[in-house]
């Protein structure tokens, strides 16, 4: 028994189930395998035997072996999985496949129905299969054209991913450049402040000229050392976070 959200989802899925389409699909399968199926979709297909017979009727080479008299749930589920694997080879789109539990555990029979119509569509364009019963609307996009379109979409997706990767890398690089510049400016400002402080001490007589020169040289040496070391250890100079690119949602 289902409760709460699970029950609500199941009721919504069942509400979408089309009994007329189920009848149409079952009649098509009966014609394909050459024997009458009088039960409901779940009862007839649960063992996977009918599904395997269906694939064998379409393309025998894809279903050389299956359990014709399953006596265990694992054998039934294995039959169903063999059918799904054959659908993949017949290029049924992934979004029109189902998982074993959708049928065997009666989790989502609508997915099974969708898959049958998708398979019926593919049957119409298999070159070496002729005069088979038709299911669903007329379809004429060949398997070769389907594969071409699939590869085109894949290429476009890969190109877009590469474009986005480059954009991301450029933004990261620019942010690092800005952070480096900010650290250099902080080092420079710190050095300038030290020099101004030394000038004040010199003007007030708190240090002599020799001390002033030594301290100024030490401050400059420290500046040079920091500018060099932040290449390897930038975190030693704390700065406010530099927001650029991804941080700003560009």
GITAJO-V759156 format. One record per residue. N is the residue number from 1. BURIAL is + if it has 16 or more other C-alpha atoms within 10 Angstrom, else -. D_FIRST is the distance of its C-alpha to the first C-alpha in Angstrom with 2 decimals. Layout:
n=N burial=BURIAL d_first=D_FIRST
n=N burial=BURIAL d_first=D_FIRST
This chain:
n=1 burial=- d_first=0.00
n=2 burial=- d_first=3.79
n=3 burial=- d_first=6.70
n=4 burial=- d_first=10.40
n=5 burial=- d_first=12.11
n=6 burial=- d_first=9.49
n=7 burial=- d_first=8.11
n=8 burial=- d_first=11.87
n=9 burial=- d_first=12.93
n=10 burial=- d_first=10.80
n=11 burial=- d_first=12.21
n=12 burial=- d_first=15.59
n=13 burial=- d_first=15.60
n=14 burial=- d_first=14.79
n=15 burial=- d_first=17.51
n=16 burial=- d_first=19.95
n=17 burial=+ d_first=19.50
n=18 burial=- d_first=22.79
n=19 burial=- d_first=22.92
n=20 burial=- d_first=26.71
n=21 burial=+ d_first=26.61
n=22 burial=+ d_first=24.35
n=23 burial=- d_first=26.97
n=24 burial=- d_first=29.76
n=25 burial=+ d_first=28.36
n=26 burial=+ d_first=27.81
n=27 burial=+ d_first=31.35
n=28 burial=+ d_first=32.72
n=29 burial=+ d_first=31.19
n=30 burial=+ d_first=32.61
n=31 burial=+ d_first=36.01
n=32 burial=+ d_first=35.85
n=33 burial=+ d_first=35.11
n=34 burial=- d_first=37.23
n=35 burial=- d_first=34.89
n=36 burial=- d_first=32.77
n=37 burial=+ d_first=28.99
n=38 burial=- d_first=27.67
n=39 burial=- d_first=23.90
n=40 burial=- d_first=21.30
n=41 burial=+ d_first=21.23
n=42 burial=- d_first=18.19
n=43 burial=- d_first=19.56
n=44 burial=- d_first=23.03
n=45 burial=+ d_first=22.51
n=46 burial=+ d_first=19.83
n=47 burial=+ d_first=22.65
n=48 burial=+ d_first=24.71
n=49 burial=+ d_first=27.75
n=50 burial=+ d_first=28.20
n=51 burial=+ d_first=27.89
n=52 burial=+ d_first=30.55
n=53 burial=+ d_first=32.70
n=54 burial=+ d_first=32.46
n=55 burial=+ d_first=33.81
n=56 burial=+ d_first=36.47
n=57 burial=+ d_first=37.57
n=58 burial=+ d_first=37.94
n=59 burial=+ d_first=39.57
n=60 burial=- d_first=39.97
n=61 burial=- d_first=41.08
n=62 burial=+ d_first=37.66
n=63 burial=+ d_first=35.98
n=64 burial=- d_first=38.48
n=65 burial=- d_first=36.06
n=66 burial=+ d_first=32.46
n=67 burial=- d_first=30.77
n=68 burial=- d_first=31.43
n=69 burial=- d_first=29.86
n=70 burial=+ d_first=27.02
n=71 burial=- d_first=25.98
n=72 burial=- d_first=23.63
n=73 burial=- d_first=20.68
n=74 burial=- d_first=23.06
n=75 burial=+ d_first=25.58
n=76 burial=+ d_first=23.20
n=77 burial=+ d_first=22.18
n=78 burial=+ d_first=25.89
n=79 burial=+ d_first=26.79
n=80 burial=+ d_first=24.48
n=81 burial=+ d_first=26.00
n=82 burial=+ d_first=29.45
n=83 burial=+ d_first=28.77
n=84 burial=+ d_first=27.72
n=85 burial=+ d_first=30.85
n=86 burial=+ d_first=32.95
n=87 burial=+ d_first=31.66
n=88 burial=- d_first=32.88
n=89 burial=- d_first=36.25
n=90 burial=+ d_first=36.39
n=91 burial=+ d_first=36.02
n=92 burial=+ d_first=32.81
n=93 burial=+ d_first=32.25
n=94 burial=- d_first=29.75
n=95 burial=- d_first=27.89
n=96 burial=+ d_first=27.35
n=97 burial=+ d_first=25.95
n=98 burial=+ d_first=22.36
n=99 burial=- d_first=20.98
n=100 burial=+ d_first=20.01
n=101 burial=- d_first=16.29
n=102 burial=- d_first=16.29
n=103 burial=+ d_first=17.24
n=104 burial=+ d_first=16.51
n=105 burial=- d_first=12.89
n=106 burial=- d_first=12.61
n=107 burial=+ d_first=12.09
n=108 burial=+ d_first=14.98
n=109 burial=+ d_first=16.90
n=110 burial=+ d_first=19.16
n=111 burial=+ d_first=20.68
n=112 burial=+ d_first=21.52
n=113 burial=+ d_first=23.18
n=114 burial=+ d_first=25.11
n=115 burial=+ d_first=26.27
n=116 burial=+ d_first=27.58
n=117 burial=+ d_first=29.65
n=118 burial=+ d_first=30.92
n=119 burial=+ d_first=31.98
n=120 burial=+ d_first=33.62
n=121 burial=+ d_first=35.53
n=122 burial=+ d_first=36.74
n=123 burial=+ d_first=37.93
n=124 burial=+ d_first=40.33
n=125 burial=+ d_first=42.26
n=126 burial=+ d_first=42.56
n=127 burial=- d_first=46.31
n=128 burial=- d_first=46.57
n=129 burial=- d_first=44.11
n=130 burial=- d_first=45.52
n=131 burial=- d_first=44.85
n=132 burial=- d_first=41.13
n=133 burial=- d_first=38.89
n=134 burial=+ d_first=37.78
n=135 burial=+ d_first=34.37
n=136 burial=+ d_first=34.07
n=137 burial=- d_first=36.97
n=138 burial=- d_first=40.23
n=139 burial=- d_first=40.39
n=140 burial=- d_first=43.59
n=141 burial=- d_first=43.15
n=142 burial=- d_first=44.19
n=143 burial=+ d_first=42.46
n=144 burial=- d_first=45.55
n=145 burial=- d_first=45.35
n=146 burial=- d_first=41.65
n=147 burial=- d_first=42.59
n=148 burial=- d_first=45.53
n=149 burial=- d_first=43.40
n=150 burial=- d_first=40.88
n=151 burial=- d_first=43.77
n=152 burial=- d_first=45.30
n=153 burial=- d_first=42.18
n=154 burial=- d_first=41.94
n=155 burial=- d_first=45.61
n=156 burial=- d_first=45.28
n=157 burial=- d_first=42.36
n=158 burial=- d_first=44.38
n=159 burial=- d_first=47.42
n=160 burial=- d_first=45.54
n=161 burial=- d_first=44.11
n=162 burial=- d_first=47.68
n=163 burial=- d_first=49.04
n=164 burial=- d_first=46.58
n=165 burial=- d_first=47.38
n=166 burial=- d_first=51.08
n=167 burial=- d_first=50.62
n=168 burial=- d_first=48.70
n=169 burial=- d_first=51.40
n=170 burial=- d_first=54.14
n=171 burial=+ d_first=52.57
n=172 burial=+ d_first=52.16
n=173 burial=- d_first=55.74
n=174 burial=- d_first=57.07
n=175 burial=+ d_first=55.31
n=176 burial=- d_first=56.81
n=177 burial=- d_first=60.20
n=178 burial=- d_first=59.93
n=179 burial=+ d_first=58.91
n=180 burial=+ d_first=61.86
n=181 burial=- d_first=64.20
n=182 burial=+ d_first=62.96
n=183 burial=+ d_first=63.68
n=184 burial=+ d_first=67.14
n=185 burial=- d_first=67.87
n=186 burial=- d_first=66.83
n=187 burial=+ d_first=69.10
n=188 burial=+ d_first=71.91
n=189 burial=- d_first=71.52
n=190 burial=- d_first=71.51
n=191 burial=+ d_first=74.70
n=192 burial=+ d_first=76.37
n=193 burial=- d_first=75.56
n=194 burial=+ d_first=77.10
n=195 burial=+ d_first=80.20
n=196 burial=- d_first=80.55
n=197 burial=- d_first=80.30
n=198 burial=+ d_first=83.00
n=199 burial=+ d_first=85.19
n=200 burial=- d_first=84.92
n=201 burial=- d_first=85.86
n=202 burial=+ d_first=88.77
n=203 burial=- d_first=90.05
n=204 burial=- d_first=89.98
n=205 burial=- d_first=91.71
n=206 burial=- d_first=88.87
n=207 burial=+ d_first=89.10
n=208 burial=- d_first=92.01
n=209 burial=- d_first=92.18
n=210 burial=- d_first=91.61
n=211 burial=- d_first=88.48
n=212 burial=+ d_first=87.25
n=213 burial=- d_first=87.72
n=214 burial=- d_first=86.00
n=215 burial=+ d_first=83.00
n=216 burial=+ d_first=82.68
n=217 burial=- d_first=82.83
n=218 burial=- d_first=80.18
n=219 burial=+ d_first=77.90
n=220 burial=+ d_first=78.43
n=221 burial=- d_first=77.74
n=222 burial=- d_first=74.51
n=223 burial=+ d_first=73.52
n=224 burial=- d_first=74.24
n=225 burial=- d_first=72.37
n=226 burial=+ d_first=69.24
n=227 burial=+ d_first=69.34
n=228 burial=- d_first=69.45
n=229 burial=- d_first=66.83
n=230 burial=- d_first=64.05
n=231 burial=- d_first=63.77
n=232 burial=- d_first=62.25
n=233 burial=- d_first=60.80
n=234 burial=+ d_first=60.11
n=235 burial=- d_first=58.01
n=236 burial=- d_first=61.20
n=237 burial=+ d_first=62.03
n=238 burial=- d_first=59.44
n=239 burial=- d_first=59.03
n=240 burial=- d_first=56.79
n=241 burial=- d_first=53.82
n=242 burial=- d_first=54.91
n=243 burial=- d_first=52.40
n=244 burial=- d_first=52.72
n=245 burial=- d_first=50.67
n=246 burial=- d_first=47.02
n=247 burial=- d_first=47.47
n=248 burial=- d_first=48.53
n=249 burial=- d_first=45.92
n=250 burial=- d_first=48.56
